[in-house]
Amino acid sequence: MAEKNKEAPFDELQKPGADTKLAWAIREKLVKSLSVESQGFAFIVSLLALMAVCYIDYITGNELLMDLFYLIPIIFSAWLLGRKLALVFALLSGLALALIELLNGEVHANPLLLIWNGTSALIIFVIVTLVFQALKHAYLEEKMLARYDIMTGVPNRKMFYEELDKEAYRTERYGRPFTVAYIDVDNFKRINDTLGHDSGDELLRFVANQMKRNIRTSDLVARMGGDEFILLLPETDGERAKAAISKLLKKLNASINKDIWPVSFSIGVLSCESGSCNAREMIKKADELMYEVKTNGKNHAKFSKFEKY
């Protein structure tokens, strides 16, 4: 197995232990998804909310305890801002609370009590910020992981169906073509039976990684389950699909170490070029085309166009 690892390097997401690495990769995506513009807007809204609380606290004086109301903009910022900005906001909130106490002329027997109260409030604000940051990331990770295959790191069946429905709608409305390709790894059961499930899992990660490397950024590869994958090729008619899938099949066969993984690939390709194409029916038909390939020699692709019955 060591020799194969030299010849077929994986990116970090595709190695064994990919569940942990995928979670960290998703964290990075979540951070990057928070654009500067959106965070700036959220920070301004949070700041305005804090100013409103400060104003109410100031005009009510010491008669009304407002400390808990400061948590409202803090929780808002913790959920919408990145970690650093949220902590900065928590610090500002602590300073604002201390300032309002000074302006209201709150009397302390010992001036150090003002520092103590301000520090205590700040610690509480920071803890609340960190707790809600953790809750936010846990929620978003769970939401994203529900749409990805943990073992291979590619989208799962659920996410594929969502994207396929969108593409089918674009075709129906604007007449834009698209293609789906159902891919099965031939002789995969033999790999599991002879080399073990760990080797089979490694093969699936390798195949998923190779497909990601050899398709366009606009294309989507997903794992349907077991040793079956599916591709969504937007803006791709039948002729372009033949060229793209034929090239992909050659790349996959060339990248596989046949001495270790004696497998090939059967592919059923179905194109929708105009009109209304039923997304679920297309997957079913592409699956049937793939099985026709498997029963007629394997290791090639069969192409067709979707026709309404």
C-alpha positions as CSV (number, residue, x, y, z in Angstrom):
1,M,0.0,0.0,0.0
2,A,2.9,2.3,0.6
3,E,3.9,2.2,-3.1
4,K,0.4,3.2,-4.1
5,N,0.4,6.2,-1.8
6,K,3.5,7.5,-3.5
7,E,2.0,7.1,-6.9
8,A,-1.4,8.4,-6.1
9,P,-1.2,11.3,-3.5
10,F,-4.4,12.5,-2.0
11,D,-5.2,16.0,-0.9
12,E,-5.7,16.4,2.8
13,L,-9.5,16.1,2.7
14,Q,-9.5,12.7,1.1
15,K,-7.1,10.8,3.4
16,P,-8.3,8.4,6.1
17,G,-9.7,10.4,9.0
18,A,-11.5,12.6,6.5
19,D,-14.5,13.1,8.8
20,T,-12.3,15.3,11.1
21,K,-10.5,17.0,8.2
22,L,-13.9,17.7,6.5
23,A,-15.2,19.3,9.6
24,W,-12.2,21.7,9.7
25,A,-12.5,22.3,6.0
26,I,-16.1,23.3,6.5
27,R,-15.1,25.6,9.3
28,E,-12.8,27.4,6.9
29,K,-15.6,27.7,4.3
30,L,-17.9,29.1,7.0
31,V,-15.4,31.7,7.9
32,K,-14.8,32.6,4.3
33,S,-18.5,32.7,3.6
34,L,-18.8,35.6,6.0
35,S,-17.9,38.4,3.6
36,V,-16.4,41.7,4.7
37,E,-19.6,43.5,3.6
38,S,-22.0,41.2,5.5
39,Q,-19.9,41.3,8.6
40,G,-19.6,45.1,8.4
41,F,-23.3,45.5,8.1
42,A,-23.9,43.1,11.1
43,F,-21.4,45.0,13.2
44,I,-23.1,48.3,12.5
45,V,-26.5,46.8,13.3
46,S,-25.1,45.3,16.5
47,L,-23.5,48.7,17.4
48,L,-26.8,50.5,16.9
49,A,-28.5,48.0,19.1
50,L,-25.9,48.5,21.8
51,M,-26.3,52.3,21.6
52,A,-30.0,51.9,22.0
53,V,-29.5,49.8,25.2
54,C,-27.0,52.3,26.5
55,Y,-29.4,55.2,25.9
56,I,-32.2,53.5,27.7
57,D,-29.8,52.5,30.5
58,Y,-28.7,56.1,30.8
59,I,-32.1,57.8,30.8
60,T,-33.5,55.3,33.4
61,G,-30.6,56.0,35.7
62,N,-29.9,53.6,38.5
63,E,-33.6,52.8,39.1
64,L,-33.7,50.1,36.4
65,L,-31.2,47.2,36.1
66,M,-30.3,47.0,32.4
67,D,-27.3,44.6,32.5
68,L,-29.2,41.7,31.0
69,F,-30.4,43.8,28.1
70,Y,-26.8,44.3,27.0
71,L,-26.8,40.6,26.1
72,I,-29.2,41.2,23.2
73,P,-26.8,42.9,20.9
74,I,-24.0,40.7,22.2
75,I,-25.9,37.5,21.2
76,F,-26.8,39.1,17.9
77,S,-23.2,39.9,17.1
78,A,-21.9,36.5,18.3
79,W,-24.3,34.8,15.8
80,L,-23.6,37.0,12.8
81,L,-20.0,38.1,13.2
82,G,-16.7,36.2,13.0
83,R,-15.0,35.2,16.2
84,K,-12.6,38.2,16.4
85,L,-15.2,40.9,15.6
86,A,-17.6,39.3,18.1
87,L,-15.0,39.4,20.8
88,V,-14.2,43.0,20.0
89,F,-17.9,43.8,20.3
90,A,-18.1,42.0,23.7
91,L,-15.2,44.3,24.8
92,L,-17.0,47.4,23.6
93,S,-20.2,46.3,25.4
94,G,-18.3,45.9,28.7
95,L,-16.7,49.3,28.3
96,A,-20.1,50.9,27.4
97,L,-21.7,49.4,30.5
98,A,-18.9,50.8,32.8
99,L,-19.2,54.2,31.1
100,I,-23.0,54.4,31.6
101,E,-22.5,53.6,35.3
102,L,-20.0,56.5,35.5
103,L,-22.4,58.9,33.7
104,N,-25.3,57.9,36.0
105,G,-23.1,58.8,39.0
106,E,-23.4,55.4,40.6
107,V,-21.6,55.6,43.9
108,H,-19.3,52.9,45.2
109,A,-17.7,52.8,48.6
110,N,-14.5,51.7,46.9
111,P,-13.6,52.9,43.4
112,L,-12.1,49.4,42.8
113,L,-15.7,48.1,42.9
114,L,-16.4,49.9,39.6
115,I,-13.4,48.1,38.0
116,W,-14.6,44.8,39.5
117,N,-18.2,45.2,38.2
118,G,-16.9,46.2,34.7
119,T,-14.5,43.3,34.6
120,S,-17.2,40.8,35.8
121,A,-19.6,42.1,33.1
122,L,-16.9,41.8,30.5
123,I,-16.1,38.2,31.4
124,I,-19.8,37.3,31.2
125,F,-20.1,39.1,27.8
126,V,-17.1,37.2,26.5
127,I,-18.4,33.8,27.8
128,V,-21.8,34.4,26.2
129,T,-20.0,35.4,22.9
130,L,-17.9,32.2,22.9
131,V,-20.9,30.0,23.8
132,F,-23.0,31.4,21.0
133,Q,-20.1,31.2,18.5
134,A,-19.7,27.5,19.4
135,L,-23.4,27.0,19.0
136,K,-23.4,28.8,15.6
137,H,-20.5,26.7,14.2
138,A,-22.1,23.5,15.5
139,Y,-25.4,24.3,13.8
140,L,-23.8,25.3,10.5
141,E,-21.4,22.3,10.5
142,E,-24.3,19.9,11.1
143,K,-26.3,21.7,8.3
144,M,-23.4,21.4,5.9
145,L,-22.3,17.9,6.9
146,A,-25.9,16.8,6.2
147,R,-25.2,17.7,2.5
148,Y,-21.8,16.0,2.2
149,D,-20.5,12.5,2.2
150,I,-18.2,12.2,5.2
151,M,-16.0,9.5,3.8
152,T,-15.2,11.1,0.4
153,G,-15.8,14.7,1.1
154,V,-18.0,15.2,-2.0
155,P,-21.7,16.2,-1.9
156,N,-24.2,13.5,-1.0
157,R,-27.4,12.4,-2.6
158,K,-29.4,15.1,-0.8
159,M,-27.3,18.0,-2.1
160,F,-27.2,16.5,-5.6
161,Y,-31.0,16.3,-5.8
162,E,-31.2,20.0,-4.7
163,E,-28.7,21.1,-7.4
164,L,-30.3,18.9,-10.1
165,D,-33.8,20.3,-9.4
166,K,-32.3,23.8,-9.9
167,E,-30.7,22.8,-13.2
168,A,-33.9,21.2,-14.4
169,Y,-35.8,24.4,-13.6
170,R,-33.2,26.5,-15.6
171,T,-33.6,24.2,-18.6
172,E,-37.4,24.4,-18.5
173,R,-37.4,28.2,-18.2
174,Y,-34.4,29.2,-20.3
175,G,-33.7,26.2,-22.5
176,R,-30.2,25.7,-21.1
177,P,-28.9,22.1,-21.6
178,F,-27.4,19.9,-18.8
179,T,-26.2,16.4,-18.4
180,V,-26.1,13.8,-15.7
181,A,-23.6,10.9,-15.7
182,Y,-24.1,7.9,-13.4
183,I,-20.8,6.2,-12.6
184,D,-20.2,2.8,-11.0
185,V,-16.9,1.3,-10.0
186,D,-16.6,-2.1,-11.6
187,N,-15.4,-5.0,-9.5
188,F,-15.6,-2.9,-6.3
189,K,-17.0,-5.8,-4.3
190,R,-13.9,-7.9,-5.1
191,I,-11.7,-5.1,-3.6
192,N,-13.7,-5.2,-0.4
193,D,-13.6,-9.0,-0.3
194,T,-9.9,-9.5,-1.1
195,L,-8.2,-6.4,0.3
196,G,-10.7,-5.3,3.0
197,H,-13.1,-2.4,3.6
198,D,-10.3,0.0,4.5
199,S,-8.8,-0.4,1.0
200,G,-12.2,-0.1,-0.5
201,D,-12.8,3.2,1.3
202,E,-9.4,4.4,0.2
203,L,-10.3,3.6,-3.4
204,L,-13.6,5.5,-3.2
205,R,-11.8,8.6,-1.8
206,F,-9.2,8.3,-4.6
207,V,-11.9,8.1,-7.2
208,A,-13.9,11.0,-5.8
209,N,-10.7,13.1,-5.7
210,Q,-9.8,12.3,-9.2
211,M,-13.2,13.2,-10.5
212,K,-13.1,16.5,-8.7
213,R,-9.7,17.2,-10.3
214,N,-10.9,16.4,-13.8
215,I,-14.2,18.3,-14.1
216,R,-15.0,22.0,-14.4
217,T,-15.5,24.1,-11.3
218,S,-19.2,24.5,-12.4
219,D,-19.7,20.8,-12.5
220,L,-20.8,18.7,-9.4
221,V,-19.7,15.2,-8.4
222,A,-21.7,13.5,-5.7
223,R,-21.7,10.0,-4.1
224,M,-25.0,8.3,-4.4
225,G,-24.0,5.5,-2.0
226,G,-21.8,2.4,-2.1
227,D,-19.5,2.5,-5.1
228,E,-21.8,4.7,-7.2
229,F,-21.1,8.4,-8.1
230,I,-23.0,10.9,-10.2
231,L,-22.0,14.0,-12.1
232,L,-24.0,17.1,-12.9
233,L,-22.7,19.0,-15.9
234,P,-24.5,22.3,-16.4
235,E,-24.6,24.0,-19.8
236,T,-23.6,20.7,-21.4
237,D,-25.5,19.1,-24.3
238,G,-25.0,15.6,-25.7
239,E,-22.0,16.3,-27.9
240,R,-20.1,18.2,-25.2
241,A,-21.0,15.4,-22.7
242,K,-19.5,12.8,-25.0
243,A,-16.2,14.7,-25.1
244,A,-16.2,15.5,-21.4
245,I,-17.1,12.0,-20.1
246,S,-14.8,10.2,-22.6
247,K,-11.9,12.3,-21.4
248,L,-12.9,11.7,-17.7
249,L,-13.0,7.9,-18.3
250,K,-9.6,8.0,-19.8
251,K,-8.2,10.0,-16.9
252,L,-9.8,7.7,-14.3
253,N,-8.4,4.6,-15.9
254,A,-5.0,6.2,-16.3
255,S,-4.8,7.2,-12.7
256,I,-5.9,3.9,-11.2
257,N,-3.1,1.5,-10.1
258,K,-4.4,-1.7,-11.7
259,D,-1.9,-3.8,-9.8
260,I,-3.5,-2.8,-6.5
261,W,-7.0,-1.8,-7.6
262,P,-8.1,-3.9,-10.6
263,V,-11.2,-1.8,-11.3
264,S,-12.8,0.0,-14.2
265,F,-15.8,2.3,-14.6
266,S,-19.2,1.9,-16.2
267,I,-21.0,5.2,-17.0
268,G,-24.5,6.0,-18.1
269,V,-24.9,9.5,-19.5
270,L,-28.1,11.3,-20.1
271,S,-28.5,14.8,-21.5
272,C,-31.4,17.2,-21.2
273,E,-31.2,19.7,-24.0
274,S,-34.5,21.6,-23.9
275,G,-38.0,21.6,-22.5
276,S,-39.1,20.0,-19.3
277,C,-36.9,17.2,-17.9
278,N,-38.0,15.3,-14.9
279,A,-34.9,15.2,-12.6
280,R,-35.7,12.0,-10.8
281,E,-36.6,10.3,-14.1
282,M,-33.3,11.4,-15.5
283,I,-31.4,9.8,-12.7
284,K,-33.3,6.6,-13.1
285,K,-32.6,6.5,-16.8
286,A,-28.9,7.3,-16.4
287,D,-28.8,4.4,-13.8
288,E,-30.3,2.1,-16.4
289,L,-27.8,3.2,-19.0
290,M,-25.0,2.5,-16.6
291,Y,-26.3,-1.1,-15.9
292,E,-26.5,-1.7,-19.7
293,V,-22.8,-0.8,-19.8
294,K,-22.0,-3.2,-16.9
295,T,-23.8,-6.1,-18.7
296,N,-22.0,-5.4,-22.0
297,G,-18.4,-5.5,-21.2
298,K,-18.0,-2.7,-18.6
299,N,-15.4,0.1,-18.7
300,H,-17.1,2.4,-21.2
301,A,-19.9,5.0,-21.3
302,K,-23.3,4.9,-23.0
303,F,-24.9,8.2,-24.0
304,S,-28.5,9.1,-24.6
305,K,-30.8,12.1,-24.6
306,F,-33.8,12.5,-22.3
307,E,-37.1,11.9,-24.0
308,K,-40.5,12.4,-22.4
309,Y,-42.7,9.3,-22.6
